[in-house]
Amino acid sequence: MFSKKSATLLAISTLLSVSNVYAAPNIGTVTGSLATGGIVQITGSGFGSTGPNIDLFDEFSGNSTSKAGDVVSLTASDAGSWSSYGTYQPTYDTNFHSPPFSMRTFANDRMQQLQKNVNSTTEAFISYWISLPQGSTFPGSTVIGSYPASGASYWKLAWIMDGPTGYQSGGTGDDICLPTYPDNTYWRLMGNNTPLNFPVGRRDTDDWFTFNGWMRLSVWLKGGAIPTVDPGSIWFQALTEGNRLKEYTGNAVLFNGGSNGIAQWTRINFPGWYGGTTATNVNLRPVYDDIYVATGPGAVARVEIGDAPDYASCKNLALLLPKSWSDGSISAEVHTGSFVANAQAYVYVFDANNVHNTVGFPVSLSGQSTSTVFSPPQNLRVISSK
Ligand SMILES: [Ca+2]
């Protein structure tokens, strides 16, 4: 028979083991070089066994001879390569988010686009920064600093689909803009072929767009069990740098199967589309930077640094580039985005379900190692269902 004491211990150990199964990531130590290009080792628990498959990470750094106006390299600065250009090639621009360049996506009355092919997948995590440089216009508008006079398909910011014809009527389908701005009121995750129509912000009452600065848009989409029938999961986040962080979540069918009857994504375009006229295109030159694409199971597993110990309060974020991943240890290359040297920052690890450590792990960004402060245990709790 159990004594009271052993029964109590059993209850505690059961509690702990259940907690371990469902616990959020908990960071114990962060060591290494906390400057861009450095490698940090993160130890702890609950990171999950599945890390991300990163298809691409591009800060548009160029090489030692690159200059503004040069064609952007198809070899990404940080991981992977682009598959192709659109009709016209993007160029380096000095209105950067991470120095020294961003990607200019419109010039001379023409869209400049990059295209990325990925292995067939129904799950993707995509993050990228955008800005309208000073003196430039919003797509479809002739007035600097103003939205268009009326709604139309002027700007599909990024576009995921099945193959190069995914967006076409009668094409291979499964297209979703990430997001689009079709009615001059709502930002929406929607496409030409898919049944999805999911609002992710509203210009007048739920705004994240700014005409003066940078925004990071991140989206995690995961198709349902039968992707053309079962609802999948949607998570969309908009970070207005220095201002606010907004998130939108829901469930909806994400795929239509298209003409090939296969529910899959195989391609992502940056930008997706500009639909203005020559008159509205005169001062149009949106720039994109720090584009990160991960696909497959674990796509959303990631490491970020933020500027606040409470993630939801962060007003700046940067994605690190994981090099190895296990439940208790991650090695990641540091990328600091627009954080300044020696800034106070907080490390967040997200597992494959997008769950992160509750309190950011404090670090000081610099070229120096290291931070080895041991944080107290967090998240020792039982989650009743999942
Ligand atoms: Ca950059």
Residues whose N, C-alpha, C, O or C-beta is under 5 A from the ligand:
A	BS01	CA	E59 F60 F96 H97 S98 P99 P100 F101 S102 D289
